Amino acid sequence: MGLKISGTRRIWLSCSFTVIVAEITVTLGQVMLKRSLFICGIFVAPFTSAATIIHAGHLFDTESGKLLEKQSVIIESGRVMSVESGFIESQGNEVIDLSASYVSPGFMDMHVHLDGELNPPASYSEEFFMNSADIALRSSVFAKRTLDAGFTTVRDLGAGDIQAIFALRDAIAKGLVDGPRIFAAGKAMATTGGHGDPTNGIRADLRGDPGPKQGVINGPDDAYKAVRQRYKDGSDVVKLTVTGGVLSLAKSGDNPQFTDEELQAVVSAAKDYDFVVAVHAHGATGMKRAIRAGVDSVEHGTYMDEEAMRLMRKQGTWYVPTISAGKWVGDLAELDDKLPAVVRPKAAAIGPLIQDTFGEAYKAGVKIAFGTDAGVSPHGLNGREFRFMAEAGIPVMETIQAATVNAAKLLRVEDELGQIAPGFHADSVAFESNPLEDVGVLERPSFVMKAGSVFRNDGV
């Protein structure tokens, strides 16, 4: 018998028998399809079982940076099976009519904190009065807001209560809670007294001496142990705070806080466990130490200088700017009785600078991935980052690519996320008008799908 696959992905089987039973496997690009054929000569389409077909009037091809017209996206079992030109009609399959919409892959935010939301002064002490269950339940609300905003995948870069964030991640993965796909760092890693030391600013008899288990390291041996503890905890990625930070109860917002040896140990251990490494960094000295050590992404990057930009280009380091958080803390710094006294001057100095730094980094050719630091800025307003990026001079199409294909490359999942293409997770977000003409449209999605399930459809 002979097997033929035509250009329209139709499969024909011819043979000398009247009835056969056969199991065949067909490779369509990256997709492996198995189908049972019972009658000789029967036509088998790649969606013989019930499929969902999206009629996309305008489809963002994020790999090429092009906007395609009149495309059909065929989805089965949460994955894209194929993308075909024109609007395909198929009896017995669900059709989602987005023929008047602009459809993008689901967005990916590479810097969030779903366990809380900055609302000072109360947010500095609230977790003393909350159990893990309280935090997890509240986090589910933030997760739903994030998904409704069109963000189907996030990287959560540090939680005070790791059990709560891991429980949320797992509940979403099981379909028990609505929210984005989460890649979680768990506890961020810091040095004693540094940004991320969980005992900063609290009364002396409660401080203790946190170590690698709590994410505080001093020396290369501690660094190895801390990374291994993150693996034991169940982290998906790791994060360390290589400079001072704005919101921590400590004086400096930018001083270097890891030695070269500590950073090299963290990166070496992370490679053993296949962790993507993110670093919080405001100051240039600590940032450059981390880039040289081989970290994957720099978050914030406020005082990034030309040397840091050259190093990032050379090393292939990603920049996740978090302009939203910078603007938010800058605004809070102008209000009385909101931020602690040690925090307010740091917020006033650092927050307003991030957007300009981002603009310079983009012009210098640094690789950009989308991230907001939501949790510092409000959850559900993640889409404002597109507008802030565009204001700094990046074309709107490239802001969309930063939140799709670029973010997927940073997470090393570029074969599954970031595109609407065969074999990829069926994540999509749609808008009623063209974002390329008005970037603010990206803050107002009308449709959200994750893994083939519709979570928002304003047109229904």
N, C-alpha and C positions, 0 to 999 in steps of 0.2 A: 504494500500500500504506500501511497505518497502523501506527504504533508506540505502544504503551501501556506505561507503567511503573506498576505497582500499588504500594500501600503496603508490600507485602512484598518489594519490589525484584525482582519477577518480570517478565520481558520477553517479550512476545508479538509475533509478526510475522505479519500476515495478508496474502495477496496472491492474485492470480488465476492464478498459475503453479503447477505441480506441484512443480518443483524450482528453487531459486534458489541463488546464491552471493552472500552479502552480508557486508560488514565494517561493523559499527556501533560507535559510541562512545557510551557512556552515562555521564552524570555522576551519581554517588551521593554527595551531600555534597561531600567533598573528593577523592573517588576517581574516577579515569578508568579505565573498564574497556573493553577491546576484545575482541569475541567474533566468531567466524565462524559464520554460520548457513547450513545446507545444505538443510534440508527445510522447506517452508513449514508454519507452525503448530507447530514444535518449541518446547517450553518451554526457556528458557535461564536457569539460576540464576546468581547472581554468582560462584559458585565451581564453574564447569563443569570446570576442570582440577583436579587433586588439591589439596585444601586440608587445613588442619589446623583442627580445631574444639576450642576449650577450653570445657568445661562448668564454669563458675565458680559455685559455690554462693553466694558473696558477693563482689561486685566493687566495688572502690573507684572511684567516679567523682570523680577528683581536681579536676576543674574546678568541680563544684558542691559538693564536700565531702560527698557522700552515699554511703551503702553500699547498693548495689543487690543484689537477690536473684535467683538462678537466671537467669544470663545465659549466652548462647553467643557466644563470640568467634571469628569466622571469619577465618582467616589464609591469605594466599597470598603467595609470593615475599617473605617477610620483613616484610610489612605487614599491618595490620589492614584487612580489607575491609568488615566490618560487625560490629555488636554487636546481638544480637537477644534479646528476652525469651524465657525458657524454654530448655529443652535441645533443640536441633535435632539430629536424626539425618539423616545424609546418606550414602547408600551409596557406598563407594569412597573416603571421606575418613577421615583419621586423627582419632580423638577422644581428647583428653586429659581424663581424668576428675579434675577438681578440684571436684567437686560438694560435697565436705565442707570445702573450704578457703576461705580469705580471700585474694583475688587483688588485687594492686596493680600499677600500672605499675612497671617496673623503676626502681630508685632511682638518683639522680644525686648524686654527691659533688662539690661545687664546690671542694674544696681537698685535693689529695693530692700526694705526692711519691713516685712509684713507683720511683725510681732507688735508693732506700735505705731504711733503717730505723734510727732512733736506738737505739744500743746502746753508750753511752759506757763507758769512754773510747775503745774501739777504733774506733768509727764516725767519730771526728774525723780519723783518718789513713788509713783503709782505702783510699780511692781513689788514694792514692799508689802502691798496689801492685796496682791493678786496671786492666785495659784496658777499652775500650769494650765489647768482646764479653763480658767477665766481668760488667759492670754490666747489660748488656742481658739476659743469660741469667738472672741473679738477679732482675731486674725482672719477668721473665715469671712467676716463682713468686709474687711479690707481686700481680701482675695477676690470676692465677687465684684467689688467696685473696679478692681484692676482688669478683670476679664471683660466686664461690660464696656470698658474703655478701649477694647480692641487688643489687649495684650494677652496673648495665649501662652506665653512662656516668660518666666522671669528667673533671674539669678538673685537669690536672697543672700546678701553679703554680711551676715552677722546678726545674731539674736541673743538677747539676754537669757532667754529660757529656751534651750535647744530642744527640749522634749516637746514643747508646744509647736515649734516650727517644723520639726520632723513629723509630728502627728498630723499637722495640716497638710504637708507635702504628700504624705501617704494616703490620707483621706481623699484628697483630690485625685490622686492616681487611681484609687479604687472606685471613683465615681460617687463617693458618699457626700462630697461637698463640691459646689461649683467654684472653680477658680482656675488660674493659669497653671500650667506645668511648672513645677518648681525645681530648680537646681540650688540646693541649700549649702551654705558654708558652715552652718552651726555656729560655734563660738569663734569669733575672730581672734587672731593671735597678736599679742602686744608684748612689750617689755615692761618691767616693773616701773610703775608710775606713768607709763606712756598712754597714748590715746588707745583706749580699749582695755586698759587694766580695770576690772570691774569694781575695784575697791577705792578708786580715786574719789577724794572729797568726802568720804563717809567718816564717821567718828572712829577714833583710833582703836577702840576695843573691838570693833567689828571688822577691821581691815584684814587681819591675818596676814599670811604670806602666800598668795596664790601662785601656783606653778603651772607646768605644762598641761595638766589636766584641765585647769581653768583657762588655759590659753595664754598664760604669761610665761615668757621664756627669758633666760639670761645665759647665753652661751650656745655653741653649736649642739652640744648634747641635748640640752633642753629643746632646741629647735627640732631635732629628729623626733624626740618623744612627743612633742606637741602635734606634729603632723600625723604621727602614728595614732595619737589619741583621736584626732579628727576622723581618721579612717575607722577606728573602733566605734566612735559615736554614730557613724553613718553619714558623714558629710559627702556631698557630691563634688564640691570645689573647696578651695581654701582661700582665706583672706588674711592678710596681715596689715597692721597699721604702722608704716615705716616712718611716718613723721607725726608731729603733734597734730591735733585736730581742733575743730571749732567748738564742738559741743561738750567735750570732756571737761571735767572740773580740774583743769590743770592750766598753767600759765601760758605755755607756748602753743601756737597753732601750726608751727611749721618746722620745728627743729628736728634733725635726724634722730631716730630712736632705735635703729638696728645697726649693728656692725656689719661689715662686709662678710665676715666669717659666719655670722648668724644667718644672713640672707642666703649665702651659698649653701648652707646646710638645709635651710627650708626648701629651696628649689631642688636640691639633690634628693631630699626625702620625698618631695611632692612628685618628682618624676618616677620614683619607685612605685608610687600608688596611682599614677596616671591622673593626678589632680591638675586642673587649671588653677593658676595662682593669680589672684588679684591683690593689688596693694593700694590702700588708702595713702595718698601722698599730696601734701600741699607744698612743702619746701623742696627746692631744687636739689640740695645735697643728698638728702635721703632718697629722693626719687631716682637720682642717677645711680646711686648704689644698687637700688633694686633692679633697675633696667640692666645694668652690667651683669647682675647675678642671673638674669634670664627669666624674670617674671613675665606673665602673659599679658597683664593689663595694668595700667595706671588709672586710678580713679581720682577725679577732681583736678589734679595737676595744676593748681592755682599759680604757683610761682615757677612753672616750667620755663626754662631758658632755652636759648638756641642750641646749646650743647646737649641738653636733654632731648630736644627734638631730633637732632642728628643721631643720637644714640638709639632713639626709638625707631627711626627709619632703618638703621643698620640692623637692629635686633628683631625687627618685625613686631615690636610691642604695640598693643592696642591702647588707644586712649578713650576712656569713658568719662565724658566731661561733667555730667550732673549739674547743668546750668540751673535747673529748677530749684535744687537745694540751695545753691548759692544765692539766688534771688530771694528765696524764702527767708533764710537766716538774716540776710541783709535788711529785709523789711522789718523783721522782728527786732533787730538791733536799734531801730529808730523808736521803738515803743518803750516806755518806762514800765518797770515792774514785771517784765516778761522773762528775760534771760538772766541767769545768775551773773553777778558782778564780774567774775573771772572770765565768763564766756562772751559777754556783750562786746568788748573791744575787738575780740578775735572775729566775731561775726561781722562787725562793721567793716573790718579791714579786708577780710578774705572773700566774703560772699559776693560782693559786686564785681570781683575781678575775673571770675571763672569764664564768663561769656567772652571777654576779650582774649583770654588765653586760648580758648577753643578756636576762635577765629584765626589766630596766629598759627596754631598747630595745624589746622586744616590747610592753610596756605603753604605751610612748610612740607606738606605731604605725609603727615603722620596718619596712620590708619585709625579710623574712627568707628567705634561701636556705640550704640545708643544706650544711655542710662540716665536715670533721673534722681536717684537716692530718695525715691518715694518712701515715706515714713518720717523723713525729715520734712520734705514737702508733702502735701496731702495725697493720699491714695486716691486713684480714680482720675486724677488730673495729669496723668503721665503724658498725655498727648500734647501738653503745652511745650514740652521739650522740643518738638518739631519746629514750633514757631521760634523759640529762642535760638535754635541752631540756624534756622534760615536768616534770622536777623543778623547773625554773625557772618553771613556771606556764603553759606553752603547751599547749593541748589536743592530744591525740595525733593527731587528724585533721589539725591544722595542721602538725604535724611531718612527716607524710606528704606534705602539699602542699608543704612547704618542699623536700622531696627529690624532687619530681616537677614539678608545673606551675610552681612558683616558680623552681626551678633552670633549667628550660627557658626561661623568660622572661629570666632573667639571661644565658643563653648566646645568646639570640635565635633559638632553635630551637623555639619553642612551637607551631609548626605541624607538628612531626615527632616530638617527644619529650615525655614527661611525662604522657601520657594513654593510656588504652586506648580508642581511637576510630578511626573510618574514616580511612585515609590515614596513620596514624601507624606508626612502627616497632613491630613486634610484640615489645616488651620487657615482661616481666612477672615478678613474684616472688610466691610464695604461701606461706601460713602455715597451720598446722593448727588454730590457735585464734584468737580475736578480739583483734587488737592494741588495739582501743579499750577493752578490759577489762583488758588487761595489756600495757603498752608493751614489756616485755621480750621478748615474742613476736617483735618486729621484729629481734631479734638471732639468731633461729633459723629461717631460711627452709627450707622443704622442697622448693621448686621454683624454678628460675630459667630463664627463656627470654630470649634476646637475638636480635633480628631473625628471629624465627620458629624458631630452633634451640634445643633444650633442652640446657642445660649442667648442670643438677642436677635430679634427680627422686628424692627419697628414698622415694617411694611405689612405685617400680618394684621 
